Amino acid sequence: MCVDNIPGRAEERVLKMAVWIQAQQLQGDALHQMQSLYGQHFPIEVRHYLSQWIEGQLWDSIDLENPQEEFKAKRMLDSLIQELQKKAEHQMGEDGFLLRIKLGHYATQLKSTYDRCPLELVRCIKHILYTEQRLVREATNSSSPGGGMLDSMSQKYQQINQAFEELRVMTQDTENDLRKLQHNQEYFIIQYQESLRIQAQLSSLSTLPPADRLLREPSLQSKRATVEAWLTREANTLQKYRLDLAEKHQKTLQLLRKQQTIILDDELIQWKRRQQLAGNGGPAEGGLDVLQSWCEKLAEMIWQNRQQIRRAEHLRQQLPIPGPIEELLTELNSTITDIISALVTSTFIIEKQPPQVLKTQTKFAATVRLLVGGKLNVHMNPPQVKATIISEQQAKALLKNENTRNDSSGEILNNNCVMEYHQTTGTLSAHFRNMSLKRIKRSDRRGAESVTEEKFTILFESQFSVGGNELVFQVKTLSLPVVVIVHGSQDNNATATVLWDNAFAEPGRVPFIVPDKVLWPQLCEALNMKYKAEVQSNRGLSEENLVFLAQKAFSSSSINPEDYRNMTMSWSQFNRESLPGRNFTFWQWFDGVMELMKKHLKPHWNDGAILGFVNKQQAQDMLMSKPNGTFLLRFSDSEIGGITIAWVAENPNKAGERMVWNLMPYTTKDFSIRSLADRISDLNHLLFLYPDRPKDEVFSKYYTPPLSKAVDGYVKPQIKQVVPEFATANPDPSGGNTTYMDHAASPSVSHPHNYGMYPAMGDSMLDADGEFDLEDTMDVARHVEELLRRPMENQWSGQQS
């Protein structure tokens, strides 16, 4: 995230600069975690002496996935080394001498380490800063007054960390018991060898004279009896130790499984759900560092317990004692293998999803990550990941473990990638940077389903071994559903399919089933999320806006939000069936509004200058109570991606009567010629933005500055908009040559049948709603181009005359 020099961001930077001071106050496990961030790759002394400089840099502005950012990273590295050398030069005195040498050495070391890979330095420092901030935040929350005031997230984290501490104690306890068992068994074997030696001595007595035999035999038999009694007693004790140890391992594995369920089935699934909603414009899913640290702790605990169980099995084989322990150990070994298998396969995830609207022959990227790869040393033999596109039916078969015979539904170029280990962050990931869908094989469609409703998914799969080929895992993960298009015109319908799927998919569903109808409030939430993301605004859809959309969706006139609470909207109503009297669907209309806002009107929406979601009758009712020249901006009902100006003015044909006029809708094409603010500036009869804001107060900061005076005998032409019925003399202060664009208006009067200037539906350019149809009017761009192409001499002679 780039940090701009604007109010608020500066405060954020000041807060960040206190991180190192707070990090030094950490205690216990948090302090240990903080210290473990540093080493030869980045010495803690460098962090300490350059803390302000480090925290003042814009590390987040560098995209680690973009190789072209390496130049910026190299500058950061050079600056860091320069700062380090400067700090070294300023060290004075006896202590300063040693520190000067040390800091100089670190400068050389960092240059040597990162000179060829400066992006790794940025990755390292970003990881350090992120982790320190998290540790400080967690420590601040846990130490705040009133433990009951911790938010639910902090409480959950605390419970998970407490469970890890409990697991650590239990694992250490079984480790101690195992060592004790091993020691006792070794002593038992020594005594067993002693009993064998005594038995050998007794056997050898037969070769002695009877007198000697009688003299020695009683003591040997007594020794043998004592040793055998001890061995019998000790064998029972060893068996009890083994059973006790197995029972403890059972309890540890139960807690491990429970902890793993919380982390994988709750936390990781929630992260994936946030990732899915982020595809609809929801908040970013957040980093994986916390999840990875938990998964790594799980992997460490599981592996330690697995090794303990294997050692217990080895002790049993070394000294077989009849009893139930063999069956218990087999069961434990099977359980621990299941647990580690579930951990490895579940933590093979897609960190960066491929685009969900995927166009053929277009480059796209994705990132796959194994959260436990570093801890299990998978990177020692880097695995390769393969990406394949498969259909919904193939995905269903895959999850049922049916043989899909390596089927695919298309061909992806550059679909193989080796996983790379980043030592500074401990992440193992594969970055697919240049994939491209060369071709797609579509399945037979059902009923009214269109190609933009057909869902595919990218299957990522790999194979790797753990523990020196002890365990080999086949891992697979599916991307979020993707809709494949071949032309940009299919984008809006494909986006509708993706939005519906992301918003209403249920956890653990069969691919890729979604409900056919949803409650209106649920859809409102999804539309609002998408709108705010597309328009990049904190100003979302108000309740009044959503009522307007409900009226449009359900062809209703009710203005009461409660009337729509329990209404449902089907997928067909959303984007299959056209709105009544229109040739476009509800979604296509809404998407057109977002496109227009995103490309041209974003600042005006953020300023509150656009009401937008108001129908023609509402606009008339609102304006008729305001002074002449009051206007508002509303989205066209009849035009996809159109916005119109409605204003109140006198009826020129009837004294004392006022009318509401509606300007022919503007679209993206119009705003690519002249901006909305300039068009409003051109129209002198527009005075106040509804309800009563002077238009210049709202729009003047967006006006295009006046053109410069003529240079070398040439004057630049200027485009101005006029509405002929309302045109007034307005000399151009810049002295430029002005080209006027006619823009027609349709009136709405307080008496519906008295249109004054235009008889009802008498003008062929008016559509059924009394608005002009852009299809039937002149092509403004071509008209302007023709005017600008006229010989300059003619224009000069016209002016001189």
N, C-alpha and C positions, 0 to 999 in steps of 0.2 A: 504494500500500500504506500503510495507516494504521500509524503507529508508536505502540505503547502504552507507558505508563510501567511496564514490567516489566523484571526483570533480563535482561540479554542485549541488549535493544533499546537500553538506555542506552549500553552499550559500543559498539554499532553507530554510535550518533550521535557518540560521541567520535571514532571512527575517521573518520567523514565530515568532522568539523571540521578534520581535518588535510589535507584535499584541497587547499585553496588553497596551503598551505605547500609541499606536494609538487609542485603544478602549476607553481610558480615555479622549480622545479629542472629542468624539462623542457628538452631541448636539441634542436637540429636541426629535422627535419620535425615532430616532436611539438610543439615550442614554437610553430612556425608555425601548426599546426592549432589549438592552444589560442588563440593571439592572434586568429585569424580568426573566433573565436566572438563577438568583441566589436566594437562599432561604435556608431553613433548610436542604434541600437535598444536597446543596453544597454552603456554605457561601462565599460571595464575598471577605471576608478578606483572606480566604485560597487562592483564585485566585490571590489576590494582593501580598501576602507575598511569595508565591511559584511560581510566574509567570514564571521565567526562568526555573525552574525545570519542571513545567507542560508542557511548550512548547518544552522542549528538549526531552520528552519521545516519544517512537514510538507507540502511541495509535492505529494507523491504522494497525499495524502488528497483532493485536488481532482480530480474526474473531468472531463476536458476535453471529453468528448462530451455532458455533461449541462448544458444552458443554465441549469438551476436553481442550479448551483454558482457562477454569476457573482457572487452576493452574497459568498461566501467569498473569491473571487478579488479582489473590490473591497476587502475588508478587508485582504488581504495587500498590495495596492498602497498603500493609505493608510498601513499600518504601515511599509512600506519607505520611503515619502517622509518620514514622521515621523522614522524612524531617520536618514535622510540629513540632514535639517534639524538634528537634534540633534547629529550628528557635525560638521556645518558650524559650529554655534555654539560648539563646544569648541575650534576651531582658534585658536591664539594666535600672536603675533609677526608679523614681516614676511612669512615664508613662509606662515604660517597665514592671513593676510589674503587672499592670492591663492587659496589652497585653499578658503577659506570661500565666496568668490564662485563658484568653479568647482563645488563641491558643491551650492550653492544653485541654480545654473543647471541642473545635472543633475536635481535634484528637480523643477523646473518642467518640464523637458523630458520626463521620464518620465510625469508626470501628464498632460501634453498628449497624449503618444503613446498611453497605455493607459487613460485615464479612461473611454473609451467601449467598450473591449474588454479588460477586465482579465484575461480568460482567456488572451489572447495573451501577457501578461506571464508568467503561470504556465507556459505552454508553452515560452516562451523560456528561463526559468531552469531548468526541468526538463531541457531539451536541453543547456544549458551544464553543469549538474552531472553529467549522465550522461556527456557526452563527456569532461569533465575526469577523471572517475573511470576511464573506459576508458583514456585516454592514460596516466594515472599507473600503472594496473595493468599495461599493456603495457610501459611503461618499467621498472617494477619487475621484471617477469618476465625481460626481456632483459638486465638488469644483474645478475641473481642469479648467485652463484658457480657455475661449472661450466655452460658453455653447453649441454652434453649433458643437463642436468637440466630443460630447458624441456619443458613438457607438449606433447602433440601438437597441441593447438589453437594454442598460441603459435607452434610451429614452422610450422604451416600458414599462420598470419597473416604470419609473417616471410617465408615463400616468396612469398606473394602480393605483399607490399610490395616485395620484392626484384625481382620480375618487373615491377612498375610502374616502379621506378627504372630498370630496363634499358630499358623501353619509352620512358621519358622521354628517356634519353640517345640512343636510336636516332632518336626523333622530332626531337630537337634537331639531330642529325647530318644527317638528310635535309633539315631546314630550312636548315642552313648550305650544304649541297650545292646546294639549289634556288636560293638567293640567288647562289651562285657561278655556277651555270648561267645564271641570268638576266643577271648582269653580263657574262659572256662572250658571251652571245647579243646583248645590246645593243651590245657592242663590234664583234661580227661584222657586225651590220646597218650600223653606221657605216662599216666598211671596205667593205662591199658597196656602200653609197651612193658611197663614194670610187671604187670600180672603175667604177661607172656614170658618174661625173663624168669619169674619164679616158677612158672610151669615147666620151663626148660630145665631148671635146676632140679626140680622134683623128678623129672624124667631121667635125668642123668644119675640119680641116686642108685638106680638099679645096677650100675657098674661098680658101686662101692662095696666094700666088705659090710656084712650085716651090722657089725658094731657101729661103724661110722654112719651107716644109713639110719639106724635107730637114734643116733645122737643128733643128726641134722634134720631129719624128716619132720618132727613135730613143730619146730620153729618155722620151717618153710610153709607147712600146711596152715599154720596160724597166720602167717603173713599173707598167704594166698586168700584165705577166708576174709581177712580184714580188707584187702584190696578189692576183692570181688564184691563185698558188701558195699564198699564205698562207690565202686563203679555202678552197681545197680541203683544206689541212691542218687548218684550224680547223673545217671542217664535219665532218670525221671525228672531231675531238676532241669537238665538241658532241654528235655521235651517241653516242660512247662515254660521255660524261657522262650523257646521257639514259638509256642502257641501264643504267649503273651505279646511277643513282638509282632506276630501276624495280626493279632486283634488290633494292636495299635496302628499298624499299617492300614487296616481296614477303615479305622476311624479317620486317619489322615486322608485316605483316598476319598472317603465320603465328603469331607470338607473341601478337598481339592475340586471334586466334581461340582459341588455346590457353588464354590467361588468361580469356577470356570463358567458355569451356567449364567451367573450374574453378569460376568464380563462379556461373554460371547452372545448370549441370548437376550440380554437386556441392553448393556452399554453399546456393544458393537452394532446390534440391530438398530438401536436408536440413531447411531451415527449414520448408518446406511439410509435410514428414513429421512434424516436431515439432508443427506446428500441428494436424495430423490426430490425432496421439496425445493432444494436449492435449484434444481432444474426448472422449477416453475417460478423462480425468482425469490424463493425464501432465503432466510439468512444463511450464510456460509456454514457448512457442516462442522467446521472447526478442525484443528489439527489432530493428528493421530499420535502425538508424542505421549500423552497420558495413557491412552489405550495400549500403545506399544510397551510402555514401561510395565503395565499390569500383565500383559501377555508374556513378556520376558520373565517377570517374576514367577508366573505360573509355570513356564517352561523350565525354569531353574528348579523349582520345587518338585515338579513332576519327574525331572531327570534324576535329581538326588534320590527320590524315593524309589525310582526304578532301579537305580544302581544298588540301593540297599536291599531291595527284594532279590535282585540277582545274586548279591553276596550271601544272603540268607539261604538261597537255593544251593549255592556252591558249598556252604557249610553243611547243608543236609546231605548233599552227595558225598562229601568228604567223610561224613560219619552218619550213615543211615540208621535211624532209630524208628522202628515200626510205630505207626500212628497216623492221625489225620493231617499232619503238617504238609505232606506232599500235595494233597488235593488243595489245601488252603493256599499254598504258594503258587500253584498253577493258576488258581482263580485270581490271585492278586496280580500275577504277571499279565494275565489276559485283561484285567480291568485297567491297569496302568497303561497298557498298550492302546486300549480303546481311548483313554483320556488324552494321551499325547497325540493320537491320530486325529481326534476331533479338534484339538487345539491347532495343529498344523494346517489341516484342511480348511478350517474356519477362518484362519488369519491370513489366508491367501486372498487378498482383496484388491478391488480396483480403487486406487486412490484418486485418480483423475479419470472420470468417465469419458468415453468417446461421445461426440455430439449425437444427440438423440434424433435430430433430423439430419440424415446423412445423404449427401449428394454424391452420386457416382462421379468418378474421375476427378475427385477433389481431395486434396491432402487433409488428413486429420490425425489427431494424436490421442494417446491414452497412457496412463501410468498404472502399473500393477506393483503391489508391494506385499512382502511376506513379513508380518509383524514380529515373528520369532526367528527370522533368518539369521540375525547376528548372534543371538544367544545359543542357537543350536549348531553354529559353525557351518551352516549350509553354504556360505560363501566360499568355503575352502575348495569346493568344486562347483563353480558358478553354474546354476541351472539355466536352461534356455526355455523361454516362454513362447508359445505359438498362439496366434490369434486367428479365429475362423468365424465367419458369419453363418448363423444357422437360423432356421425358421422357428416360429412358435411351436409347431408340431414336433420339430426335432428337439427343441428345448424340453418339452414335456417328456419325450421318450428318454432323454438324457437323465432327467431327475428320477425317472422310474427305473434307472439302470438297465434300460433296454439297449440292445446292440444297435447302434446307429450306423455301423460300418463306416465310420469316419465321414459321414455325409456332411456336405456343406451346402449353403444356398447362394454361393457366390465366390468370387475370387478377390482376395485382398492382397495387394502388393506390399512388400516390406513388412510381412506379418510375423517375422521371427526376431526375437531380441534376447540378449543375454542379461541376466540380472546382475546389477552392479552393487557392490557394498561400499557405503560411504562411512569410513571409519569415524569421522568426527561426530556424526549424528547416530551411528549405529543402525542405519537403515539399509535394507536390502530391497532393491526395486528395479523394475525394468521399464524404461522410458521408450515407448513407441512414438517416434517423432514424425515419421514420414509415411504413415499408412495411406493407402488409397484404395477405394472400392472400384475395381476394374469392371466387374459385371455383377448382376444380381439375377437370381433365378426365382421367379415368383410362383407361389402355389395357386391352386384354383380358389377363386374367391367365393364367399358365401353370400347369396342373396344380393342385397343392395350395397354390400361392402365395396369400397373403392380402394385403389392402390395405396392411397394415403391413410387407410385404416389398417393395412397389413403390417404386423409387427415382426421384427427380427431381433436378434441379440448377438453381441460379439462374445464368443466363447474363448476365454484365455485358459490354456492348460500347460502344465509343466510336470516334471518328475525330478525328484531329488532324494538323496539319502541322508540319514541322520546317524550319528554315532559310528562312523567308519563302516558304512553300509550295513549296519545292524538292522535298520528299518528303512524301507524304501517307500516313498509316498507318491501317489499319482494325485495331483491337485487340479481342480477345475473351478472356475468362477464365471458367472454370466454377468454381462453388463446390463444396465437398465435397458428397457425396450428401445429399439431404434426404428424409425420409419425411413425407408429409402426413397429418395426422389431423384428424378433425372433432369428436372427443370425447376427454376426458381419460382415459377407460377404455382407449383404444388406446395410451396413452403407453408402457406397459412393453414391449409387443411391438415398437413402433417403435424404442424404445431398444435392444432386442436387435439389430435389423437394423443400426442405426448402429454399435453396438459391434463387431459382427462385421466390418463393412466397414472401419472405422477401423483395427482391429487387424491385419487380414490382407490389405489391399489391397497389391498390388505396384506399384512405380514404373512409370509408362508403360503401365499396363494399358488395355485397351479398356473404356470406361465400361459398367457399373461392376462388372466381373467380379471375383469373389472365389472362393477355393477352397471347395469344398463340404464338405471335412473338413480338420481341422488336428490336429496332435499335441497331446496333453493338456497338456504343459508350456507350449506356446505359449498355450493358452487360459487356463491358470493365471496367466500373466503379465498377460494382459488383464483377467481378473477381479480380480486383486489391485490393479492400477492403478485400476480403476473403484471398487473397494470403499474404498480409502484416500481417494480424492477425494470420494466421496459422504459418507463418515463423517467426513471432514476430520480424518484421524488419521495419524500416522506409524506407528501399530501396524497393520501389514497382516495378511495371512493367513499363518499359520505353516504349516510342512510338515504338522503334524498336521491343521490345518484343511483343507488341500488334499487330504489323504488321505480325510478325511470326505466332501468334495465328490466325489472320484473314486468312492468307494463308492456314493454316491447316484446319480451320473451313469451308472455302468456296472453297477449292481445287484451289486456285488462285496462280499465280506467281507474281502478282503486288507487288511492294515494296513501292508504293505511299499511305500514310495513307488516303489521300483524297478520294481514290477510294472506301474506305469502310465506309465513313461517313454516307451514306444514305442506306446502305445495312441492311437488317433485318435478324435475326436469329430466327428460330422457336424452340419451345420446342423439337420437334422431332429431329432436327439437333443437338440440345444441348446434349440430353441424351436418345434418342430412337434409332436413326439410327447410325450404325457403320460408322466410317470414311472409305473412299474408300480404299479397299485392306487390311483393318484391321478387327479385331474381337472385337474392343472396340469403345466406343463413344468418342466424343470430351471431354466431361466432365470427363469421366473415365481416359483419358490420363492426363488431367490437374490436376485432384485430385491425381493421382499417383505421379506427380511431387511434389505437395505440401507435400504429406506424406513423400517422400524421403528427401526433404529439412528439414522438421520439425524434423524428427527423427535423421538425420545424418549430414546434410550439412549446417545448419543454420549459423554458424560462417563464413563459406566460402562465402556464398551469401552476408552476411553483409560486408565482406571484399572486395567485388567486384571481387572475384577470379573466380566466375562461370558466364560465359556468358549465358549458358543454352539454351536459345531460339534461336538456330542457326541450320539450316539444314546442311546436309552433304556437299552439293555443296558450300554453303556459307563458311563453315569451310575450305574447300579446297582452295577457292579463297583467303581467309584471310591469310592462313598459307603459301601459296606458295611464298608470297612476303617477308617472314621472314627467318632468319637464321635457319639452321638445329638444331633440338632439341627444337624448339619453339612448344608449345602445348596449347590447350584450352580444356575447359570442356563444353560439350553440352548434352542436354537431348536427349535420344534415341527416334527416330520416331517410331520404331517398337516394343518397349518394354514399358509396363506400369511401371512407376516408375523406369526407367533406366537412367543412365548417363554414357557417354562414354568419353574417352580421345582421341582427334585427335592430331597428331603431324606430323611434316615434317622431313624427313630424306632422305638419299641417297638411290637410287634403287640399291640393291646389285647385280642385274643381268645386269645392264646397266650403265656403267661408265658415270658420268656427268649428269645423270638424277635423279631428285628428285621426291619423292612421299609423299603423305599424307596418314598416317596410322590411322585406327580407331580401338581402343581396344573394345573387346566384352563388352557390357554394364554391368555396376555394378548395383546391386539392393540392397535393404535393407538387404537381406540375406548376401551379400558379406561384407557389412560394419559392420555387427554384428560380423564378423570374424576378419576383419582388416580395420582400418579407411582409409578414402580417403587420408589424409595427409601422413600416413605411406606407403600407396601403391605408391604414387607419389615419396616419398623418396626412395623406393626400386628400382624404374626404373631410372637407371643412364643415360639413353639416353634422358630423359626429362630434359631440361636445363632452358628454359625460359617460363614463363607463358605469353601468348599473352597479349600485343604486345611485351614487352621486359623486363619483371620483372624476376630477378633470382628467381628460384623456392624456394630456401631456405629462401629468404627474405619474401616470402608470406606464406609459409607453416611450417617453422621450429618450430614456437611456438606451433604447434599442434602435433609434432612428439612425439611418445611414448619414454620415456627415455630408454637407453640401459639396458638390463637385468643384474642382478648382477652376479658375478663369481660363480663357482661351490662351493657348500657347502656340507660337509660330503660325498664327493665322487660323488655327483650327480650334473648334469648340466641341467639347464632348457632349453628345446627346444624353438626355436624361429621360428615364421612363417614369411617367406619373399615371396614376389611376384616376379616372373620373366616372361618376355616375351622371349621365347627361342631364337627367331631370333635376339634379342637385348641384350642377357645376356652377362655381362662382369664380370671378376673376381672382387669380392668386399668382401675381408675378413671381417668377423664380428669382430669389435673391442672388443666386450664383451667376445669373446671366447666361446659363447654359441653354441649349436648344432642347425643348421638352417634347417628348413623344407621349401622347395620351392614349391610355387603354380604356375603351368603353367597358363598363361592367354594369349589367342590367339589374334592376331591382323589381321585385314583385311586391305589391302592397297588400296589407291586411288591414281592413278598417274596422271601426267599432260596429258598423252595420255590415254584416257579412256579404250582402249582395251588391253593395255599392263600392266598386273598385276604383272609381274615378278615372285614373289614367289608363287602366287596362280593363276591358270588359271581362267578365268571368270566363276563363278558358278560351278567350278570343285570340290570344297570341300563341302562335304555333310553337314558340320557344318555351312556353310555360309547361311544366309537367303537371301531373294530377294534384300535386300539393301546392301549386302556385309558385314553384321554384323553377329556375331555368335549368335545362339539361345541358351539361357541358358537351355532350356528344353532338348536339345540334347547333351549338354556337360556333363562332369563328375560332380558329386556332390562334390564341393570343401570341404564342411564341413566334409563329410564322409571320403574323402581322407585324410584330415588332422588328423581326429580322428584315422584313421587306422595307420598312421605313428607314432602318439604319443603313440599308444598302443604297438608298437614293443618293445621287451625286450631291456632294457638299455645296457645290456652286448654286444649285437650285434652291437649297435651303437658305443660303446667304442672301440670294436675290430676293427670296420671299420675305426675309426679315427687313431688308433695306427698303423694300417697297412699303 
